């Protein structure tokens, strides 16, 4: 699943997943180094601009989980987040 980060948004910012179905996030950043964090999944990655970072995960429980940029990337950083819906 491709996820693109740029000031101050993730695209997509809403991700649908299924319990027990493995996913590989292909993460890219456009302008500056960003972070990708899904605290409830124990996922954390740095995203250097122009590089693809791959992170594997398998959701174990259904629910709604937040993901966010955890590296300050400028004014507007505090709204850089998204939601994962796991069914």
N, C-alpha and C positions, 0 to 999 in steps of 0.2 A: 504494500500500500504506500503510495507516494504521498509525502507530506512536505510542503514547501513553507519555509519561514522567511518573512521579510518584515521590516518595520511596519507595523506592529500587529501582525496578523499571521495566523497559520491557515494554509489552504490545503485541505479542507479543515474547518474548525469544528465539524461534527462528523464523527466516525462511528459506523455501525459494525459491531463484531459479534461473533457467536461464541458461547461458552465451549471450551475444548477445541476450538478451531485455531490452529497455529497461524500467525501472521508475521510478516517481516515488514517493518516500517523502513522505507527508503527516504531518509530525511535529508533535505538540502536547505541551506541558508543563502539568501541573496546578497545582503548588504554588509552585515557585520557578524561576528561570532554570536551565535544564539545558543540557548540551551533547550533541551526537550526533556521534560520530566513528567512522568505519570506516577505520582507517589504511591497510589494504591496498588500498582503493579510492580513497584520496586525498579522502575525503569528510569535511567538518567543518562543523557548523552550530550556532549558538546558538538555543535554543528559549525565547523569552519566554513566560511563563504566559499561557494563553488565546489565543494566536495560532497560526495554522497556518503552518508553514514547509515549503515544497516543495523537495525536492532530487532531481534526476534522476541516474540511474546506469545503466550497461549493463555487467554483469559480463563480463569478457573471459576469465577462466580458471575452471576448476572447482576446488572445494576448500572448506575450512571456514575462515571468516573471522570474527574477533571484531568486535563493535561495543560501544561503551561511552559512558558519560557522562564528559566530560572537564572539567566545571566542578564544583568541590567543592560539594555540595548538602547536607552535613551528615553526621553519624555514620551509617554505612551506605553511604556513597557508593562505597566501594571494591568493593562487590559489585554495583554497578549496571552490568550488561553483558548481552550476548546473543551469539548465534551466527547467522551466515548460512551456509547450505549451498547451494553453487552446483553444479548438475549439468549 
